[in-house]
Amino acid sequence: MNLSDVLKTLNSASAFELDRMRAAIDRVLDEPRWVLAVQSRLQVGHFEDYFDT
């Protein structure tokens, strides 16, 4: 996914559309399968990259 393209699209979205998208993203990220998928890949001594807003 190209972040530049996503940002261009989001800049033209209405506040209502942005709020709906935020709710959808939050719902997907809160699903236990995402947390379990991340936890299953973590290992002691393994370096990870992350994004902190």
C-alpha positions as CSV (number, residue, x, y, z in Angstrom):
1,M,0.0,0.0,0.0
2,N,1.4,3.4,-1.0
3,L,1.2,5.8,1.9
4,S,1.3,8.8,-0.3
5,D,-1.7,7.7,-2.3
6,V,-3.6,6.9,0.9
7,L,-2.9,10.4,2.3
8,K,-4.0,12.0,-0.9
9,T,-7.3,10.2,-0.8
10,L,-7.8,10.9,2.9
11,N,-7.2,14.6,2.3
12,S,-10.2,14.7,0.1
13,A,-12.5,12.8,2.5
14,S,-15.2,14.4,4.5
15,A,-15.0,14.4,8.3
16,F,-17.8,11.9,8.3
17,E,-15.9,9.5,6.0
18,L,-12.8,9.9,8.1
19,D,-14.6,9.1,11.3
20,R,-16.2,6.0,9.7
21,M,-12.8,4.9,8.5
22,R,-11.2,5.4,12.0
23,A,-14.0,3.3,13.6
24,A,-13.5,0.5,11.0
25,I,-9.7,0.5,11.5
26,D,-10.0,0.5,15.3
27,R,-12.5,-2.4,15.1
28,V,-10.1,-4.5,13.0
29,L,-7.0,-3.7,15.1
30,D,-8.9,-4.6,18.3
31,E,-9.6,-8.1,17.0
32,P,-7.8,-10.7,19.2
33,R,-6.4,-12.5,16.1
34,W,-4.2,-9.5,15.3
35,V,-2.8,-9.4,18.8
36,L,-2.2,-13.1,18.8
37,A,-0.5,-12.9,15.4
38,V,1.9,-10.3,16.7
39,Q,2.6,-12.1,20.0
40,S,3.3,-15.4,18.2
41,R,6.0,-13.8,16.1
42,L,7.9,-12.1,19.0
43,Q,11.0,-13.7,20.2
44,V,13.5,-12.7,22.9
45,G,16.5,-10.9,21.3
46,H,14.6,-10.3,18.0
47,F,14.6,-6.7,16.8
48,E,11.3,-5.2,15.6
49,D,10.5,-2.0,13.8
50,Y,7.5,-0.1,14.9
51,F,5.6,3.1,14.1
52,D,4.9,5.5,16.9
53,T,2.7,8.5,16.1
